[in-house]
């Protein structure tokens, strides 16, 4: 454990600080909004994710705003994530009591294999809530396994509390709870006893969830009428979100069978396989092989058992391993059917280590087990070393976690900020005037306009006391002069602003600069390569433009809305024909200078009109599929292409640049 702690510190310092998309999109803002009670001040400032439980993000926010050194922040986060390996070790002890190799060696192999999970390494020492919430879930699993040797109600109750706390901190951990109830059915004892334990576990889960999420759910319900706003809004019917159950299905390109394909597809390097970054992992495939090997050994012994050896006796497997296997299988099946997003299964990837070792050490021949586990560790290290992309957005250490260059006028003057883009950049909010207000009106979720606009958004836009400003990020590459706006930018910007009743005042916009240089990649994907002189001089990670807006005259706004209504009739008919392939239906259309778009946040599929062509662009594909011509459209019957089938056949690993919107 000391050696793993040493590796944790070394990895953290080598890997750099991760200014990932989610951190800039909602992690920092969520804690800021919670601590400054901004629920009624801002409106969808960080898109859908901005309303998730902010509790896990408070520590990193406090350290950043307290001016801590970025290395110290990363080390504190890494050390807070490290205790998960203590539980992994203890779980390995419980499930390897019949190990054919030395049990201490089995526990070492299990814990090292858990540490070598790519998802674990990519979330270690950064702002994601998955390892924090996962720590509690894994503690719950350990307590559940402990109940096999001392079936006490208080142990199961505490296990339930841990499961509930983990799910309260990260709602995606809810999918990891049903497996615990099914695993309880495999405990020895009468049915009545198991039923009582299930009720105790349920009470613990409810208590833990209320502790970490009950207060936040109450606030959301009081303000929006939905305790998990904006999720499952088809059930709660909040007027501030569409009648849809948000579900991220980007990774489910094999539908309900994704879980079956994953052990093999995870062997490949490439983005968007089961994670947004490239995170090849052979451990799940080795787990499949371990089961196959165990089955072969079982059949071999079954055949030999026909001529029993005098004095031979088969020891029953430990109950802990049996219920651990049931828990893992149920949780993996649920996750692989409903999500397929790697980070949401952080717990499972950590538990692959002890499960793999538990199966091999109990059923494989002793010598083969030792060799196989050693080879598994070596190959996994080599795979990670050659991968080259374990962090999302690793940056050099600079002394500050965030180094922002902001014009003084933006710090001193309150304003209403409209954040444009899938990357909301709401992380700038704590650095601007505290009386400012923020809304990510066009991004992952595009705010409805016209008659469909919610009352809260209408009220947000009607404020005339403060100037209204647009914030959007410009593509920036070192060595390219991107610190000036193109003279034709106003045409593009005014296109998507028109439906909301605004336009640019002028192109005399201000800049907010996020300083910092992305970490150079070595063969291993991480490594302290000194930045080039050019990077030292520029030292710019992102450029955000802030432009003043003015309101459109009423006739111009009505004309713009009529043009939207014309396009919406076409898009609506296509949605009806394509069903769940374009989901959710009736999302807001976005206008640009080059066409019209609907971006479906459940699948990141785009429906578009460009130059009179009606096209659909699936996620993970470099292809677009024509649906007809706008000029010839008259409510004709639509034949929707099998989008998932085309994506699977194309099987592109790299997501192309998003269409302009």
Secondary structure, DSSP 8 states (H G I E B T S, - for coil): -HHHHHHHHHHHHHH-EE--HHIIIIIHHHHHHHHTT-TTT-SSTTTGGGGS--GGGHHHHHHHHTT--HHHHHHHHHHHHHTHHHHHHHHHHHH-TT-SS-HHHHHHHHHHHHHT-HHHHHHTTSS-SHHHHHHHHHHHHHHHHHTTTS--HHHHHHHHHHHHHHHHH-GGGGGGTHHHHHHHTTSSS-HHHHHHHHHHHHHHHHHHHIIIIIHHHHHHHHHHS-TTTTTTHHHH--TTS-S------TT-TTGGGHHHHHHHHTTS--TTSSSSS-----HHHHHHHHHHHHHHHHHHHHHHGGG--TT-------HHHHHHHHHHHHHHHHHHHHT--GGGGHHHHHHHHHHHHHHHHHHS-HHHHHHHHHHHHHHHHHHHHHH---SSSEE---S-S-EEEE-HHHHHS-EEEEEESSS--GGGGGGS-TT-EEEEEESSS----GGG--HHHHHHHH--SSEEEEEEEE---TTS--SS--TTHHHHHHHHHGGGTEEES-S--EEEEEE--B----TTS-------HHHHHH-EEEEEEEEEEEE--HHHHHHHHHHHHHHHHHHHHHHHHHGGGS-STT---EE-SSEEEEEETTTTEEEEEETTEEEEE-TT-S--EEEEEGGG-SS-------HHHHHHHH--SS-------
